[in-house]
Amino acid sequence: MRNPSGSQFHHLMVFLSLLLLPGILLAGDATFLVSSATGFLSVSASGASVGNRIPGTLQAAREIKIKALVVTEAETVRLDRIVLVSTELFALDDSFCSSVRRELSGKLKVPESHILLSGSLVPGAPATIPWIGSEGRNDIQEGFSRVMIRTVMAAAASDPKEVQLKIGVNHELALMENNRWILGDGRIQWSHSPSSRVRPTGMVDQELYVLGFFDRQESLHAGLFQISGRRQGGQASEKKSLLWQAGGRLESVHDAVLLPFRGACGDATYLPGIERPESVIAGAIHGAIEESSKADGRRVAAMIRPFEWNVRTFDEFSERGGLDMYADLISEKEREMLAKGLSEDRKGWASLMGEKRASWIQVMSIGEVGLVAIPGDPFSGVGMRIKNRSPFRHTLVIAGANGWMGLLPDEEAFQLGGFETLMGNHGFAERDVTSQVVDQAVDMLLELSQQRSN
């Protein structure tokens, strides 16, 4: 038998150390072991962007960030751990996520259910998924797959830190509003601008969560945070991610890796005209970190299950009529591009109406905290219904995770109408799908909670 090469020997030692560490590092007050890594992918200026109502084009090359966090139980002889990944892309399609989860599962010897992959719904991000009138860029996903796997493996191979989990809760309500407005004539506008707006059609989720892993010196070592606002206005290529900007500021202050996640926010946005909103958000996150308290529980658990749904059945006459009601509320340029883009989208979906598809809904627990990963962009009220029915003391709903089902309005939104409910690459699931997502997510949380208590 040949002696292993240096590279093979290194990988063997890393694997053995991962198996042995949970049994060796039985810290007196540590609840978890964590390790993390950050990766980067350079994307050229060519191609479309997503996150706006009209097709956009990347005006300059971008460097896309990928952050990975591995959380392992500290007091166990088993290798019970979960892998969390957040990316600066808008969203990732189902087949891509399934492929990456499968490969990571084989490399790490971790069940696929324990690996969460999230796009953070960044406005102006490269179009890895089809958007209005544009196709996704497969070249980005191919390159991104390699970088994502390399980043996760780097996190898994890093020396883990003995930590305690703390939970901090703040709010971002001073910055946010529901972005679907009922106008004086009863129509729905997705914008800040109309002077005739009467009231928002729904609420926003004001909770800002931070899960922090603190070392023995009470210093933040790593963590994740979730916010539920979205930047609106301007060309997609000019938008910046407040989510990642705020996280970057906090990382430099705390010398820690922080994973940003987007909550249910399909109808929420940040108020216009606020100077340096990323600083305000960073301040809210910092406040949550400073006021965080020790969490109960020392276990991690996870499950992932298929979610079957149907492509929406639609008729062209009604879709055109819905756009006509909305079209004179926006600029002529945007109206023309939107009409053309949606028309092209519907041509592609016409032969797929009623088709049954399968995505994934995933739930995880870290101590007393429940995580729900949804492969779409649910409205704020959808996320709040899941949280209100959850058996966990704290529940975070993560949007854009493990795939893409498009925008997920609630039933009231469909009844009122508006751009978000029109058929296209931005939203294509049947209208009853959202309530089914809520029910399955809650059922899975209940089951996970029961397993955790046994």
Secondary structure, DSSP 8 states (H G I E B T S, - for coil): -----HHHHHHHHHHHHHHHHHHH---SS--EEEEEEEEEEEE-S-SEE-SSSS-EE--S-EEEEEEEEEEEESS-SS--EEEEEEESSS---HHHHHHHHHHHHHHHT--GGGEEEEE---TT-B-SS-BTTB---HHHHHHHHHHHHHHHHHHHHS--EEEEEEEEEEE-GGGEEE--EEETTS-EE-SS--TTEEEESS----EEEEEEEE-TTS-EEEEEEEE-----SS-GGG---HHHHHHHHHHHHHT-EEEEEE-S-TTEEE-TT-SSHHHHHHHHHHHHHHT-EE-----EEEEEEEEEEEB----HHHHHHHHHHHHTTS-HHHHHHHHHHHHHHHHHHGGGTT-EEEEEEEEEEETTEEEEE-SSEE-HHHHHHHHHH-SSSEEEEESSBSS--BEE--HHHHHH--GGGS-BTTB-B-TTHHHHHHHHHHHHHHHHHHHHH-
